[in-house]
């Protein structure tokens, strides 16, 4: 590509505060971006992707400092330039789209006020003109009700729409460069497609250069011209998107590519009676119905995946099974006997049989308790273990989740990585020696290599203990990897259910088809083809 | 709902006030008559004051009277209590509003600036100053001010208010008590403002505002402050309530004819009826201000005002 160079980063070094000292988190990265070009920046968490992205705006988060290298944006040295000059560039010529639009929009102001702030403060256009422009961009981002949506507050708008509104906001001053920091990671597959397509179109329409940060290769393949792979603050390799996908050079890149290949051995079809069955369950939050006539069975030693987009009632089904939400109709039958509907009515023995692992290990573990207590409490409470026996059990459990007991037993959750925290969640569930474990999106907050480790661990434990898993997820790749049976849910109802092989083979229910086709594939033309085929179907 | 809760709370407080005065030892009629008590006069006075009725009846009479603004008559001098309180309540509210008009803007501005320049010299000075002011007892602050500002003749150390006093004179004469109160309450409000804003400075939407190229002042005022209002409003309401109810010491020092003075006098005279009335007014002020704070916090929170 022989277009003009827009951004040139050389030998970038960034340090982060770690305890009393500083550790280097970006170790000499070079990056060149031409006008109108989209560069994908990928790597697992902790690779320094976001830090590099922010540095491209001359910005370092609190607790970080840029210690070396140069950042040249259109001939301006962002490291040497005074803060006022950097501030004049931000929002106007370099804009930022954050990972969680829900958290990054100010809850106190309407969307359009936040949109207009940048152009008005930077003196690009007057308020009334900016408002007109906002409505135009909302329309181009295919937001519903483009005239009215800006006059809502962030909490009144869905996550996918907020993400598009944020992209529109970044476009407000028609910047030369936009940093997209994991813009679709928090969205479910069907929404992700819409946002991804909208982002790609608008960047092309205005010929904006972009740095697209993500840990999802298939996503970046749709959007980027070139891809750079980072690992622990170092560059692994960089190449054209197609070259990179077809022929990755480095082993690390190859391992990233291979992650999705993990699959559990097929299980024979279930023959025994189900260990737990959900029978015609309906449930509501107050007057709002969330589940209608939902039925499915869970078998010992097997994994049932419950899939659907957010709001489809997946997690509510889990709440009904655990007794957190008493159903308004139907029953949950365990081992042939109906369970009391509410948590209070269940015996400790009944409670012990069903355990949960949560999506956010961060918030599901009490940060003030050491692992010994976190894992030990269920063992103590359900099985009455004390003293030496309890200690042995905790150590066994740590061994099971592949964490060295001597090193970890007295640590706090804050001293663990995301994947390790999720392992503690697993150990805590195992400590009760349950028959069933409900896994609520347990891998969706983790990046792919860590995800694979967790899935392997869960599979091994299932084999050893004959556990039944109910796997709530919106990630169909995970379903493909580990499920035996699949339940597809939409708007509180079961749309389709059956063994995995049957679910992944056509013909599908229309909604299942939509979900399946929305899983990004490692092919740069996938999104284009998909959108074309969808357009021709609806035409 | 909130209002019903507030009314219920006031009702309970009125019970407590009444109950507490019931528990006081001694016989009112006896106290009043003192030396001149004879069995006949005692009986007559008891009958006149309604002291022979059972407690619930007396409570009911007192409560219904209080609701219509009739707190009965002072036991000390026989004047209607509502008349005694009327003018003094106005004076107390005037002093409270005066002190609030000084302290609320100052503590908000100091708090915002301290948050803006956090960990700077200014921040430390403002914190140290406010903490020093709050650490001294009120009477000490009051006498220091009298020493510095009244001895030099700048401001009067006593407040004499009569119906002919002009507003300007009132403001001038009441300056020292208002300044004392300001020094006492500013620290709370300032530190809460600072803490509430700084607490938000790590939010993703603040980072977003920085990445939109907004100036630090704009970020604090427009992006952090609106989200920090709820705790700030609450601490302001608490301090305003204190300004009305906690001024006893300050009023005594400056001989200010307010409710606090009245209460102190009533206590030393064993004028139970006045004590009850003033206590009820103080409680009502507390409840009303906290109710107001709740309402304002709700109004300033779009998530509560505009449902999905």
Interface residues (C-beta under 8 A of the other chain):
Chain A: X54 X57 X59 X61 X62 X86 X87 X88 X89 X90 X91 X92 X95 X96 X98 X100 X103 X104 X105 X106 X107 X108 X109 X117 X118 X121 X122 X152 X153 X155 X156
Chain B: X202 X203 X204 X205 X207 X208 X209 X210 X211 X212 X213 X214 X215 X218 X222 X223 X226 X227 X300 X302 X303 X306 X307 X308
